Amino acid sequence: MYIPRKIHQEIKNHLKRKEYTIITGPRQSGKTSLIQALYNELKNDGQAVSYITFEDRDILSAINNHPENIFSFSPRPGKPLMGAKPTSQPVFLFIDEVQYATDPSNFLKYLYDTYRENLKIVATGSSAFYIDKKFTDSLAGRKRLFELKTLDFEEWLIFKDLADLSEELSLIRDRKEYISPVHLELMDKFNEYLIFGGYPEVVLENNFEEKITLLKDIKNSFLKKDIDEAGISNPDKFYNLLILLAGQSGNLVNRNEFANTIGVDNKTIDKYLYVLQNCFHIELVKPFYSNLRKELTKMPKVYFKDHGLRNVTLNRFFDFKLREDQGALLENYVYKRLSGIYDSDAIRFWRTTDKKEIDFVISTSFREGLAYEVKMNCKTVKLVSLKKFSNTYPDYPIEVISYDIDTKCKWVLKV
């Protein structure tokens, strides 16, 4: 049974526009299920729809010879005459795994320019590495990209058939001073989410050992596809970097140290990081600073886009309450939550040369925004860092995100 994702309606609304709809995201995040659901909805509405996958080698071979060959597998729309109005009902063509085309950019450009509003393509692509590399500027104005991420905590609760807790979560987020009567139950579920992450298949599996097996399969099988398609010549060193990054989640990325540890040059580290980012596994968050020379290293911080992938990389699945990396997991979660609210380019961190630091700084307008410091409890907050940042950036009010409920905190964790 298909469980709608938050982004479902936003994508469905975009189907009315002439630009092609391209859905990206990590493998196993649910892109195929999403476009199949959209396909069925349009079909039930009486629209002219067709669904194909470029994992079918016969289809792939045909379209690589010429884009027009796609209509051997799908209804052909009429070619609009110069100055003529588009047809009232376009042909909707759903394509799964479009990145497998030899030149997906040229393929989509040709169809867009030839058939215009008479053909609407909705396509998925698992690897942004290929989408970035092949979807050139020639598609500017012809497409919109949507990223389907792994489940956030609210979606996680829905997938676990815990709608009552999802509603309670909304109350907690909407009412700043609200303390939920089911707080302990909700936090117990939240702890599970922090350990196993939000890959839909993993979330729907209830057996502990099978969850681990599924995550290992994602890491070994599907990450291997990313490695192969990216042309990584030494996968062992690539995996070693992934392990190092998992152990340093929330910390600075020092390319020189990684290169020396793994035994490769900086250029190779840059390529590995590029692939991991563009296959939706990690995000590198840049530092926030003005023109003050005291501020900051130029090194980014690393976060994983899914906690489950981080934990399976480290092979750590024991209870959250017993873990030594609680702070790192909590901070990584807060990054994921913020990235679901704000554009990734708006999320930064602040750190001075004397190591005063604020975990997240969000720019909401010119020289204005918000700042968040993440702690397991308020007792570990370094007031000197908060004061330094507040004095330097008075238009960026700071709030403390604390895992433990503490009335001394300005703000406790709103999971």
C-alpha positions as CSV (number, residue, x, y, z in Angstrom):
1,M,0.0,0.0,0.0
2,Y,1.3,3.4,-1.0
3,I,1.7,5.9,1.9
4,P,1.7,9.5,0.6
5,R,4.9,11.5,1.3
6,K,4.7,15.2,2.2
7,I,6.2,16.2,-1.1
8,H,3.5,14.3,-3.0
9,Q,1.0,17.1,-3.4
10,E,3.7,19.7,-4.3
11,I,4.8,17.5,-7.1
12,K,1.3,16.8,-8.2
13,N,0.6,20.5,-8.4
14,H,3.6,20.9,-10.6
15,L,2.2,18.5,-13.1
16,K,0.0,21.3,-14.4
17,R,3.1,23.2,-15.5
18,K,4.8,22.7,-18.8
19,E,8.3,22.3,-17.3
20,Y,9.3,18.7,-16.9
21,T,9.2,17.3,-13.4
22,I,12.4,15.6,-12.3
23,I,12.4,13.8,-9.0
24,T,15.8,13.0,-7.5
25,G,17.0,11.5,-4.2
26,P,18.9,8.6,-2.8
27,R,18.2,5.1,-3.9
28,Q,15.4,3.3,-2.0
29,S,13.8,6.6,-0.8
30,G,10.6,5.8,-2.6
31,K,10.8,7.6,-5.9
32,T,9.4,4.7,-7.9
33,S,6.4,4.3,-5.6
34,L,5.7,8.0,-5.7
35,I,5.6,8.3,-9.5
36,Q,3.6,5.1,-9.8
37,A,1.0,6.6,-7.4
38,L,0.9,9.8,-9.5
39,Y,0.6,7.8,-12.7
40,N,-2.4,5.9,-11.2
41,E,-4.0,9.1,-10.1
42,L,-3.8,10.7,-13.5
43,K,-4.9,7.5,-15.2
44,N,-8.0,7.3,-12.9
45,D,-8.7,10.9,-13.9
46,G,-8.9,9.9,-17.5
47,Q,-5.6,11.5,-18.6
48,A,-3.4,10.1,-21.3
49,V,-0.6,8.5,-19.4
50,S,2.3,6.1,-19.9
51,Y,4.9,4.6,-17.6
52,I,8.3,3.2,-18.6
53,T,11.7,2.5,-16.9
54,F,15.1,3.0,-18.4
55,E,16.2,-0.1,-16.5
56,D,14.6,-1.9,-19.4
57,R,17.6,-2.4,-21.7
58,D,15.4,-2.6,-24.9
59,I,13.8,0.8,-24.2
60,L,17.2,2.3,-23.2
61,S,18.9,1.0,-26.4
62,A,16.1,2.4,-28.5
63,I,16.0,5.9,-27.0
64,N,19.8,6.1,-27.1
65,N,19.6,5.8,-30.9
66,H,17.1,8.6,-31.1
67,P,14.6,10.3,-28.7
68,E,11.7,9.7,-31.0
69,N,12.0,6.0,-30.4
70,I,10.4,6.5,-27.0
71,F,7.1,6.5,-28.8
72,S,7.5,2.9,-29.7
73,F,6.7,2.3,-26.0
74,S,4.4,5.3,-25.3
75,P,1.6,7.2,-27.1
76,R,2.9,9.9,-29.4
77,P,1.6,13.4,-28.8
78,G,0.9,15.7,-31.7
79,K,3.6,18.1,-32.8
80,P,2.2,21.6,-32.2
81,L,2.1,23.8,-35.3
82,M,3.9,27.2,-35.1
83,G,1.6,29.6,-33.3
84,A,-1.0,26.9,-32.6
85,K,-2.5,26.4,-29.1
86,P,-1.4,23.3,-27.2
87,T,-3.8,20.4,-26.9
88,S,-6.2,20.6,-24.0
89,Q,-4.9,17.2,-22.6
90,P,-1.2,16.5,-22.9
91,V,0.3,13.1,-22.9
92,F,1.9,12.4,-19.5
93,L,5.0,10.2,-19.8
94,F,6.5,8.8,-16.5
95,I,10.1,7.7,-16.8
96,D,11.9,5.9,-14.0
97,E,15.7,6.0,-13.7
98,V,16.2,8.6,-16.5
99,Q,19.9,9.0,-15.6
100,Y,20.6,5.7,-17.4
101,A,20.2,7.4,-20.8
102,T,23.5,8.1,-22.5
103,D,22.6,11.8,-22.7
104,P,19.5,12.5,-20.6
105,S,19.9,16.2,-21.1
106,N,19.7,16.0,-24.8
107,F,16.9,13.4,-24.7
108,L,14.7,15.6,-22.6
109,K,15.6,18.9,-24.4
110,Y,14.7,17.4,-27.8
111,L,11.3,16.2,-26.5
112,Y,10.5,19.4,-24.7
113,D,11.4,21.6,-27.7
114,T,9.6,19.3,-30.2
115,Y,6.4,18.6,-28.4
116,R,6.2,21.5,-25.9
117,E,3.0,21.6,-23.9
118,N,1.6,18.5,-25.7
119,L,4.0,16.3,-23.7
120,K,4.7,16.4,-20.0
121,I,7.5,14.2,-18.7
122,V,7.8,13.2,-15.0
123,A,11.1,11.4,-14.4
124,T,13.1,10.0,-11.6
125,G,16.9,9.8,-11.2
126,S,18.6,8.1,-8.3
127,S,22.0,9.6,-8.7
128,A,22.3,13.3,-8.7
129,F,25.9,12.7,-9.7
130,Y,24.6,11.9,-13.2
131,I,21.9,14.5,-13.1
132,D,24.4,17.2,-12.3
133,K,26.8,16.0,-14.9
134,K,24.5,15.4,-17.8
135,F,21.6,17.7,-17.1
136,T,23.4,20.7,-18.6
137,D,22.3,24.3,-18.8
138,S,20.4,23.5,-22.0
139,L,17.6,22.4,-19.7
140,A,17.3,25.7,-18.0
141,G,13.7,26.7,-17.9
142,R,12.6,23.3,-19.1
143,K,12.7,21.4,-15.8
144,R,12.2,21.6,-12.0
145,L,14.0,19.3,-9.6
146,F,12.4,17.9,-6.6
147,E,14.4,16.0,-4.0
148,L,12.7,13.0,-2.3
149,K,14.5,12.5,1.0
150,T,14.3,9.6,3.4
151,L,11.4,9.9,5.9
152,D,11.5,12.7,8.4
153,F,10.2,11.9,11.9
154,E,6.7,13.0,11.2
155,E,6.5,10.8,8.1
156,W,8.2,8.0,10.1
157,L,5.3,8.0,12.6
158,I,2.8,7.8,9.8
159,F,4.6,4.9,8.2
160,K,4.6,3.2,11.6
161,D,0.8,3.6,11.8
162,L,1.2,6.0,14.7
163,A,-1.1,8.8,13.5
164,D,-2.0,9.8,17.1
165,L,1.6,10.4,18.0
166,S,2.1,12.4,14.7
167,E,-0.8,14.6,15.8
168,E,0.8,15.0,19.2
169,L,4.1,15.9,17.5
170,S,2.3,18.7,15.7
171,L,1.0,20.1,19.0
172,I,4.5,20.0,20.5
173,R,5.9,22.0,17.6
174,D,3.0,24.5,17.4
175,R,2.9,25.3,21.2
176,K,6.2,26.3,22.5
177,E,5.5,25.7,26.2
178,Y,3.5,22.5,25.7
179,I,4.6,19.4,27.5
180,S,3.0,16.3,26.0
181,P,1.4,13.6,28.3
182,V,2.9,11.0,25.9
183,H,6.3,12.6,25.9
184,L,8.1,9.4,27.0
185,E,6.4,7.2,24.4
186,L,7.2,9.8,21.7
187,M,10.8,10.0,22.7
188,D,11.1,6.2,22.7
189,K,10.0,6.3,19.1
190,F,12.3,9.2,18.4
191,N,15.2,7.2,19.7
192,E,14.4,4.3,17.3
193,Y,14.3,6.8,14.5
194,L,17.7,8.1,15.4
195,I,19.2,4.6,15.3
196,F,17.5,3.2,12.1
197,G,16.8,6.4,10.1
198,G,14.1,6.9,7.5
199,Y,14.6,4.6,4.5
200,P,10.9,3.5,4.0
201,E,11.6,-0.2,3.7
202,V,13.6,-0.2,6.9
203,V,10.9,1.8,8.7
204,L,8.2,-0.7,7.7
205,E,10.2,-3.7,8.9
206,N,9.6,-4.5,12.6
207,N,12.2,-7.1,13.2
208,F,15.4,-5.7,14.7
209,E,17.8,-8.0,12.9
210,E,16.0,-7.6,9.6
211,K,16.2,-3.8,9.9
212,I,20.0,-4.1,10.2
213,T,20.1,-6.5,7.2
214,L,18.1,-4.1,5.0
215,L,20.4,-1.2,6.0
216,K,23.5,-3.3,5.2
217,D,22.0,-4.1,1.8
218,I,21.5,-0.4,1.1
219,K,25.0,0.4,2.1
220,N,26.6,-2.5,0.2
221,S,24.4,-3.0,-2.8
222,F,23.0,0.3,-3.6
223,L,26.0,2.4,-2.6
224,K,28.0,0.1,-4.8
225,K,25.8,1.2,-7.7
226,D,26.7,4.8,-7.0
227,I,30.4,3.9,-6.8
228,D,30.3,2.0,-10.1
229,E,28.3,4.7,-12.0
230,A,30.6,7.4,-10.6
231,G,33.7,5.6,-11.9
232,I,35.4,5.2,-8.5
233,S,38.5,3.1,-9.2
234,N,39.3,2.2,-5.6
235,P,36.0,1.4,-3.7
236,D,37.9,0.3,-0.6
237,K,39.4,3.7,0.0
238,F,36.0,5.3,-0.8
239,Y,34.4,3.1,1.9
240,N,37.2,4.1,4.3
241,L,36.3,7.8,3.8
242,L,32.7,7.0,4.4
243,I,33.6,5.4,7.7
244,L,35.7,8.3,8.7
245,L,32.9,10.8,7.9
246,A,30.4,8.7,9.8
247,G,32.6,8.9,12.9
248,Q,33.0,12.7,12.4
249,S,29.4,13.7,11.8
250,G,29.0,17.3,12.9
251,N,32.8,17.9,12.8
252,L,35.0,19.8,10.4
253,V,36.1,18.1,7.2
254,N,39.8,18.3,7.0
255,R,40.7,17.1,3.5
256,N,44.4,16.9,4.2
257,E,43.9,14.7,7.3
258,F,41.5,12.4,5.3
259,A,43.9,12.2,2.4
260,N,46.8,11.2,4.7
261,T,44.8,8.7,6.7
262,I,43.3,6.9,3.6
263,G,46.4,7.2,1.5
264,V,45.1,9.2,-1.5
265,D,45.6,12.8,-2.7
266,N,43.4,15.7,-2.0
267,K,41.9,15.7,-5.5
268,T,40.7,12.1,-4.9
269,I,39.1,13.2,-1.6
270,D,37.3,16.0,-3.4
271,K,36.0,13.5,-5.9
272,Y,34.8,11.1,-3.2
273,L,33.1,13.9,-1.3
274,Y,31.5,15.2,-4.5
275,V,30.0,11.7,-5.3
276,L,28.7,11.2,-1.7
277,Q,27.0,14.6,-1.8
278,N,25.5,14.2,-5.2
279,C,24.2,10.8,-4.5
280,F,22.4,12.3,-1.5
281,H,24.4,10.5,1.3
282,I,26.1,13.5,3.0
283,E,25.9,17.2,3.1
284,L,28.8,19.6,3.7
285,V,27.7,22.7,5.6
286,K,29.7,25.8,5.0
287,P,30.8,28.3,7.7
288,F,28.9,31.5,8.4
289,Y,30.9,34.7,8.8
290,S,31.1,38.3,8.0
291,N,34.3,40.1,7.1
292,L,35.9,39.6,10.5
293,R,39.3,38.0,10.1
294,K,39.0,36.2,13.4
295,E,36.2,34.2,12.1
296,L,36.4,31.0,10.9
297,T,38.0,28.2,9.2
298,K,36.9,27.7,5.7
299,M,36.5,24.0,6.3
300,P,32.9,22.7,6.1
301,K,31.1,20.4,8.6
302,V,29.7,17.0,7.5
303,Y,26.3,15.6,8.2
304,F,24.6,12.4,6.9
305,K,21.3,12.8,5.2
306,D,20.0,9.6,6.9
307,H,21.0,8.4,10.4
308,G,20.5,4.8,9.4
309,L,23.2,5.0,6.7
310,R,25.5,6.6,9.2
311,N,24.9,4.0,11.9
312,V,25.2,1.0,9.5
313,T,28.5,2.5,8.2
314,L,29.8,2.4,11.8
315,N,27.9,-0.9,12.6
316,R,26.4,0.7,15.7
317,F,22.8,-0.2,16.5
318,F,22.6,-0.3,20.2
319,D,20.1,1.7,22.3
320,F,20.4,5.5,22.0
321,K,20.5,6.0,25.8
322,L,23.6,3.8,26.0
323,R,25.5,5.5,23.2
324,E,28.6,7.6,23.5
325,D,27.7,9.5,20.2
326,Q,24.3,10.8,21.4
327,G,25.3,14.4,20.8
328,A,26.5,13.7,17.3
329,L,23.2,11.8,16.4
330,L,21.1,14.6,17.9
331,E,23.0,17.3,16.0
332,N,22.7,15.3,12.8
333,Y,19.0,15.0,13.3
334,V,18.6,18.7,13.9
335,Y,20.5,19.3,10.6
336,K,18.0,16.9,8.8
337,R,15.1,18.7,10.4
338,L,16.4,22.2,9.4
339,S,17.1,21.0,5.9
340,G,13.4,20.1,5.6
341,I,12.5,23.6,6.4
342,Y,15.2,25.8,4.9
343,D,17.2,25.7,1.7
344,S,20.5,23.9,2.3
345,D,22.5,27.0,1.2
346,A,20.8,29.0,4.0
347,I,22.1,26.6,6.7
348,R,25.6,27.4,8.0
349,F,27.6,27.1,11.2
350,W,29.7,29.6,13.1
351,R,33.2,29.0,14.6
352,T,36.0,31.4,15.5
353,T,39.7,30.7,15.4
354,D,39.6,30.4,19.2
355,K,36.9,27.7,18.9
356,K,33.8,29.5,20.0
357,E,31.0,27.8,18.0
358,I,27.3,27.9,17.2
359,D,26.0,24.7,15.6
360,F,23.6,26.2,13.1
361,V,23.0,29.7,11.7
362,I,20.1,30.2,9.4
363,S,19.9,33.3,7.2
364,T,16.3,34.3,6.6
365,S,17.0,37.7,5.0
366,F,19.8,40.1,4.5
367,R,21.9,40.1,7.7
368,E,19.0,38.6,9.7
369,G,18.2,35.1,10.7
370,L,18.2,32.5,13.5
371,A,20.9,30.5,15.4
372,Y,20.6,27.2,17.1
373,E,22.9,25.5,19.6
374,V,22.3,21.7,20.1
375,K,23.0,20.0,23.4
376,M,21.9,16.8,25.2
377,N,21.2,19.0,28.2
378,C,21.4,22.7,29.0
379,K,24.2,22.3,31.6
380,T,26.8,21.8,28.8
381,V,26.0,25.0,26.9
382,K,29.0,27.3,26.6
383,L,27.6,30.7,27.5
384,V,30.7,32.5,26.3
385,S,30.1,31.3,22.8
386,L,26.5,32.4,22.9
387,K,27.4,35.8,24.2
388,K,30.2,36.3,21.6
389,F,27.9,35.4,18.8
390,S,25.0,37.5,20.1
391,N,27.3,40.5,20.4
392,T,28.6,40.0,16.9
393,Y,25.3,39.2,15.3
394,P,22.5,40.8,17.4
395,D,20.0,40.2,14.6
396,Y,20.4,36.4,14.8
397,P,18.7,35.4,18.1
398,I,20.0,32.1,19.5
399,E,17.9,29.2,20.8
400,V,19.1,26.1,22.6
401,I,17.8,22.8,21.4
402,S,18.1,20.4,24.3
403,Y,17.2,16.7,24.3
404,D,16.4,16.7,28.0
405,I,13.4,18.8,29.2
406,D,14.8,21.6,31.3
407,T,12.9,24.8,32.2
408,K,16.2,26.7,32.2
409,C,16.5,26.1,28.5
410,K,15.1,28.8,26.2
411,W,13.9,26.0,24.0
412,V,13.8,22.3,24.4
413,L,13.8,19.7,21.7
414,K,10.8,19.9,19.4
415,V,11.3,16.6,17.7
